[in-house]
Amino acid sequence: MTGQGIPFYTVDAFTDTPFSGNPAAVCLEIDALPDRAMANIAREMNLSETAFVYRAGDGGARRLRWFTPAVEVPLCGHVTLASAHVLLREVGVPGPVRFHSLSGPLAVHVEGDRLRLDFPANPAVEAPMPAGLAEALGVGAGGAT
């Protein structure tokens, strides 16, 4: 993207006090940005995560991706809230804000002066106990020892 700037914001999530909370970087309008460039930007920002928000598609949902300084991650709550904050309060997008992500669809709703994120549901499934876990916990087949 030679000669073009990338709109970006730094947001302190989970607070109303500047320079506190959980900092995040949010980059907008990155539809043509290659993955390598996103990784480099996240490394340059040097925050726990940097969000990359695509333009709205059909139905108004936007693709959302998160990068740490080292890798892309499938989900990050505070940066999703920071991204919604930027879209709602800085850009003026009407709520709720809907995202498509590696973790599935996400929605952020406005509730007064707060934002609420609907996390993806991962129902619990029964699984066999890993080898050595019972011994490590000091329990036997019949319960506590």
C-alpha positions, 0 to 999 in steps of 0.5 A: 500500500505504497503512499497510503496511510492505514487509519489506526487507533490505540484504545485502553480497554476496560477503563475510562482512565487514559493510560490504564486498562488493557491497551490495544491497537485497532487498524481500519480499512486494511482489505488489501493489506497482505498478512505479512504486513499485518504481522509487521504492523503488530510487531511494530505496535508491540502490544499484546494484540493488534486488531485488523478490521476489514470494511463492512460486507453484506449485512454490515458485518466486518472481518476481524483478525488479531495478531500478537507481535509473533502470531495471528490468534483466533480470538481476543476479547479486549481487542474486539471490544476496542475495535467495536469502540472505534467503529461505534464511537469514533467512526459512527457506525450504528450498533450492534457491531458484527464481526466474522472471525476465526472463532466464528461470528461475534457481536458487540452490543451497546448497553448504556455507556458499556459494550457487551461482547457475545463470545462464541459458545463452545459446549463442554464435551466429555473426554477421557482423563489424560494419563497421569492426571488422577495420580497428580491430583491424588485421586483414585478411581473411586474418588479422593484418596 
